[in-house]
Amino acid sequence: MNENHFKFSLSVVVLPLLFVLSIWTVYWFEIKFDYNLSEFGVYPRTFEGLRGIIFSPFLHGSIEHLYSNTIPAFLLMASLRYFYRENFWKVLIYGILLSGILTWLIGRESYHIGASGLIYVLVSFMFFKGLRSQYYRLVALSLVIIMLYGGMIWYVFPDIEEGISWEGHLAGLLTGFGMAILFKTPDYKKFLKYDWEQPDYISEGDKFMERFDENGLFVNAPKPEIIEEPIETNLGQHSTAEEQFRIVYHFKENSNLE
């Protein structure tokens, strides 16, 4: 396995951090100058609402809304950068655009804002892509994601909680699933090769391969070897491995018995 496919770099931390700082800066701007930018969110089936496809991930309605998206966005983007470095920008850019367009098509007539749509894209992409890869590290990542964020599935259904954009969540989930199928990633299993899979492998001299015949059947089983080594006892004598344990019973007459 070429471990360079999972190599840590500063971008694993810096890029998610820049995104988090950007959404906090936008919210600070709204509070500082008492300006509401929600009208730049996605407003379905209107021409002006199309601008929200790009701007909505950076807009949040409250500090609770912003905080609830900050930690998942940072962790998921860092995981995406580390495990799917080749697909990082494609997943982010296409994820924002496609989930935004889908929200614009199916959403209620209201402003849809927040990074939760992108978060659903990341969760969906890494979960389904990890299972499809069948590589143990990526499958483990999928299991961790489903343990941490599996409860998010309920918020893709309507009327679960008032005030949330279940349409944006559903759009993100479907977008991530589609990209997990369409986007190509390295076949990591091909990088893991045993000695006998190498092109320059020579079976002669391999003690294990000598146990098989030309048909692949196991033959010439090794005979068990019994090695007896002298063991020093506390009496200064030597004994074999079979004689190193000895049980001695001492009987003492009990004068109280009649």
C-alpha positions as CSV (number, residue, x, y, z in Angstrom):
1,M,0.0,0.0,0.0
2,N,1.3,3.4,-0.9
3,E,0.9,5.4,2.3
4,N,1.3,8.7,0.4
5,H,-2.4,8.5,-0.4
6,F,-3.0,9.2,3.2
7,K,-0.4,11.8,4.0
8,F,-1.0,14.5,6.5
9,S,-0.3,18.1,5.4
10,L,-1.2,21.5,6.7
11,S,-4.0,21.8,4.2
12,V,-5.9,19.2,6.1
13,V,-6.3,21.8,8.9
14,V,-5.9,25.1,7.1
15,L,-8.6,24.7,4.4
16,P,-11.4,23.6,6.9
17,L,-10.2,26.4,9.2
18,L,-10.5,29.0,6.5
19,F,-14.1,27.9,5.7
20,V,-15.0,28.0,9.4
21,L,-13.5,31.5,9.8
22,S,-15.3,32.7,6.7
23,I,-18.8,31.7,8.0
24,W,-18.0,33.2,11.4
25,T,-16.8,36.4,9.7
26,V,-20.0,36.8,7.7
27,Y,-22.1,36.3,10.9
28,W,-19.9,38.9,12.7
29,F,-20.5,41.3,9.9
30,E,-24.2,40.9,10.2
31,I,-24.2,41.5,14.0
32,K,-21.6,44.3,13.8
33,F,-23.4,46.4,11.2
34,D,-27.0,45.2,12.0
35,Y,-27.5,43.8,8.5
36,N,-29.5,40.8,7.6
37,L,-28.0,38.8,4.7
38,S,-30.6,36.0,4.7
39,E,-32.1,37.4,1.5
40,F,-29.0,36.2,-0.2
41,G,-30.0,32.6,0.6
42,V,-31.7,30.1,-1.8
43,Y,-35.3,31.2,-2.6
44,P,-36.8,28.4,-4.7
45,R,-37.9,28.9,-8.2
46,T,-37.0,32.6,-8.4
47,F,-34.3,34.2,-10.4
48,E,-32.9,36.1,-7.5
49,G,-33.0,33.0,-5.4
50,L,-30.3,31.4,-7.6
51,R,-27.6,33.6,-6.0
52,G,-28.2,31.7,-2.8
53,I,-26.8,28.5,-4.4
54,I,-23.3,30.1,-3.8
55,F,-24.0,32.3,-0.8
56,S,-26.3,30.2,1.3
57,P,-23.5,27.9,2.9
58,F,-21.9,31.1,4.4
59,L,-25.1,32.5,5.9
60,H,-26.7,31.5,9.3
61,G,-29.7,32.7,11.1
62,S,-28.5,32.5,14.7
63,I,-25.4,31.8,16.8
64,E,-26.9,28.4,17.7
65,H,-27.3,27.6,14.0
66,L,-23.7,28.7,13.3
67,Y,-22.2,26.8,16.2
68,S,-24.1,23.5,15.3
69,N,-22.6,23.6,11.8
70,T,-19.0,24.7,12.8
71,I,-17.6,21.6,14.3
72,P,-19.1,19.1,11.8
73,A,-18.0,21.2,8.9
74,F,-14.4,21.4,10.2
75,L,-14.1,17.7,11.0
76,L,-15.8,16.5,7.8
77,M,-13.8,18.8,5.5
78,A,-10.6,17.7,7.3
79,S,-11.5,14.1,6.8
80,L,-12.3,14.7,3.2
81,R,-9.0,16.4,2.6
82,Y,-7.0,13.7,4.3
83,F,-8.8,10.6,2.9
84,Y,-10.0,11.9,-0.5
85,R,-7.4,14.5,-1.4
86,E,-7.8,14.0,-5.1
87,N,-11.6,14.7,-4.9
88,F,-11.6,17.5,-2.3
89,W,-12.3,20.4,-4.5
90,K,-14.6,18.6,-6.8
91,V,-16.8,17.4,-3.9
92,L,-16.9,20.9,-2.3
93,I,-17.6,22.8,-5.5
94,Y,-20.0,20.4,-7.1
95,G,-21.5,19.6,-3.8
96,I,-22.4,23.3,-3.1
97,L,-23.7,23.9,-6.6
98,L,-25.7,20.7,-7.1
99,S,-27.2,20.6,-3.6
100,G,-28.1,24.3,-4.0
101,I,-29.7,23.8,-7.4
102,L,-31.7,20.8,-6.1
103,T,-32.8,22.9,-3.0
104,W,-33.9,25.6,-5.4
105,L,-36.0,23.1,-7.3
106,I,-37.7,21.3,-4.5
107,G,-37.7,23.8,-1.6
108,R,-40.5,25.7,0.0
109,E,-41.0,29.3,-0.8
110,S,-38.7,30.6,1.9
111,Y,-35.0,31.5,2.3
112,H,-32.8,28.5,2.8
113,I,-29.5,29.3,4.4
114,G,-26.7,27.5,6.3
115,A,-23.8,25.1,5.7
116,S,-25.9,22.0,6.7
117,G,-26.6,21.2,3.1
118,L,-22.9,21.0,2.5
119,I,-22.4,18.9,5.7
120,Y,-25.0,16.4,4.4
121,V,-23.0,16.3,1.1
122,L,-19.8,15.4,3.0
123,V,-21.5,12.8,5.2
124,S,-23.2,11.1,2.3
125,F,-20.2,11.1,0.0
126,M,-17.7,9.7,2.5
127,F,-20.1,7.2,3.9
128,F,-21.2,5.6,0.6
129,K,-17.7,6.0,-1.0
130,G,-16.0,4.3,1.8
131,L,-18.4,1.3,1.6
132,R,-18.0,1.1,-2.2
133,S,-14.2,1.2,-1.9
134,Q,-14.1,-1.9,0.3
135,Y,-10.7,-0.7,1.7
136,Y,-10.5,-1.2,5.4
137,R,-9.5,2.4,6.3
138,L,-12.2,4.0,4.3
139,V,-14.8,1.5,5.5
140,A,-13.7,2.4,9.1
141,L,-14.2,6.0,8.3
142,S,-17.7,5.3,7.0
143,L,-18.5,3.5,10.2
144,V,-17.2,6.4,12.3
145,I,-19.2,8.9,10.3
146,I,-22.4,6.9,10.7
147,M,-21.9,6.5,14.4
148,L,-21.3,10.3,14.8
149,Y,-23.8,11.7,12.4
150,G,-26.2,8.8,11.6
151,G,-29.0,10.6,13.5
152,M,-28.9,13.3,10.8
153,I,-31.0,11.0,8.6
154,W,-34.2,12.0,10.4
155,Y,-33.8,15.6,9.3
156,V,-34.2,14.9,5.7
157,F,-37.9,14.3,6.3
158,P,-40.5,17.1,6.6
159,D,-42.1,18.3,9.8
160,I,-39.4,16.7,12.0
161,E,-38.4,20.1,13.5
162,E,-39.8,23.5,12.7
163,G,-37.6,26.1,11.1
164,I,-35.1,23.7,9.4
165,S,-34.6,23.2,5.7
166,W,-35.2,19.5,5.3
167,E,-35.2,20.2,1.6
168,G,-31.6,21.4,1.8
169,H,-30.6,18.3,3.9
170,L,-32.3,16.0,1.4
171,A,-30.6,17.7,-1.5
172,G,-27.2,17.4,0.2
173,L,-27.8,13.7,0.9
174,L,-28.8,12.9,-2.7
175,T,-25.9,15.0,-4.1
176,G,-23.3,13.2,-1.9
177,F,-24.7,9.8,-2.9
178,G,-24.6,10.6,-6.6
179,M,-21.0,11.9,-6.4
180,A,-19.9,8.8,-4.4
181,I,-21.1,6.7,-7.4
182,L,-19.8,9.0,-10.2
183,F,-16.5,10.3,-8.9
184,K,-13.5,8.0,-9.3
185,T,-11.1,7.3,-6.5
186,P,-7.9,5.1,-6.5
187,D,-8.5,1.4,-6.1
188,Y,-6.7,1.2,-2.8
189,K,-6.9,-2.5,-2.6
190,K,-4.6,-2.9,-5.6
191,F,-1.8,-1.1,-3.7
192,L,-1.8,-3.9,-1.0
193,K,0.3,-6.7,-2.4
194,Y,1.8,-9.8,-0.7
195,D,5.3,-11.1,-1.6
196,W,3.8,-13.7,-3.9
197,E,1.8,-11.1,-5.8
198,Q,4.9,-9.2,-6.8
199,P,6.0,-9.5,-10.5
200,D,9.6,-10.5,-9.5
201,Y,8.6,-13.1,-7.0
202,I,10.5,-16.4,-7.1
203,S,8.9,-19.3,-5.3
204,E,12.1,-21.3,-5.1
205,G,13.4,-21.2,-1.5
206,D,10.1,-20.1,-0.1
207,K,9.5,-22.7,2.7
208,F,5.8,-22.0,2.7
209,M,5.3,-22.5,-1.0
210,E,7.3,-25.7,-0.9
211,R,4.3,-27.2,1.0
212,F,2.1,-27.0,-2.2
213,D,2.2,-29.1,-5.3
214,E,1.6,-27.9,-8.9
215,N,-2.2,-28.1,-8.4
216,G,-2.1,-26.0,-5.3
217,L,-2.8,-28.8,-2.9
218,F,-1.1,-28.9,0.5
219,V,1.4,-31.7,0.7
220,N,4.6,-32.6,2.6
221,A,3.3,-31.3,5.9
222,P,6.2,-30.6,8.3
223,K,6.7,-33.1,11.1
224,P,6.4,-31.8,14.6
225,E,9.8,-31.5,16.3
226,I,10.3,-32.2,20.0
227,I,13.2,-30.2,21.4
228,E,14.4,-31.2,24.8
229,E,16.7,-28.7,26.4
230,P,18.4,-29.2,29.8
231,I,16.9,-26.9,32.4
232,E,18.8,-25.8,35.5
233,T,17.0,-26.8,38.7
234,N,17.3,-25.3,42.1
235,L,19.4,-28.3,43.1
236,G,22.0,-27.6,40.5
237,Q,20.9,-30.6,38.4
238,H,19.7,-30.7,34.8
239,S,16.4,-32.0,33.6
240,T,14.6,-32.1,30.3
241,A,11.5,-30.0,29.5
242,E,9.3,-33.0,30.3
243,E,11.0,-33.4,33.7
244,Q,11.1,-29.9,34.9
245,F,7.9,-30.2,36.9
246,R,7.8,-32.6,39.9
247,I,5.2,-32.8,42.6
248,V,6.4,-34.0,46.0
249,Y,3.9,-34.8,48.8
250,H,5.0,-34.6,52.4
251,F,2.9,-36.4,55.1
252,K,3.1,-35.3,58.7
253,E,1.6,-37.4,61.5
254,N,-1.3,-35.7,63.3
255,S,-0.9,-36.4,67.1
256,N,-4.4,-35.2,67.8
257,L,-6.0,-38.1,66.0
258,E,-6.8,-41.1,68.1
